[in-house]
Amino acid sequence: MKRRVFGLGAVAALAASGCSTSSKFKAYNGPEVTSIVVNKGARRLYLLHNEQILKDYKFELGFAPEGHKQFRGDGKTPEGSYLVDRRNPRSAFHLSVGISYPNSRDIAFAKAMGKEPGGDIFIHGQPNRSKAKGRDWTAGCIAVQNHEIEDIYAMVPTGTLITLRA
């Protein structure tokens, strides 16, 4: 079992950088999350250890949830296989973990159509300065409740495979 904890050096670095060391940063003591599966149609996100479901969450999507994200501003959430490629402790949405969209195929398709592919796709919590606006309110991200993104942030390491399905 792995345990992810902020050590004293990490806490000092966070404090020095102006980042809060509040309770939103949780420790995780459990099996490694080896992949994430997102079922857009069922609005379920699964954290997996191999084939075992460790946790699952309901979520909201972009304002145009059906189909694969192709262009900046289309309101869609990507479909396919990507990686968790970054973490944002200072997110405008409580906490967030980034998804590696766009990949080279996404970029090539958008360019061939004379458009931008977009980017900055995250799994994130609720807005810090406003309220969510009903169902499917994001610009293409996956939004969960704040206590849920705290779990996801603690449990999911950078580099984890994420598969997004229709």
Summary of the structure (lengths in Angstrom):
residues: 166
radius of gyration: 16.1
end to end distance: 32.2
largest distance: 49.9
contacts: 500
relative contact order: 0.24
helix: 17%
strand: 31%
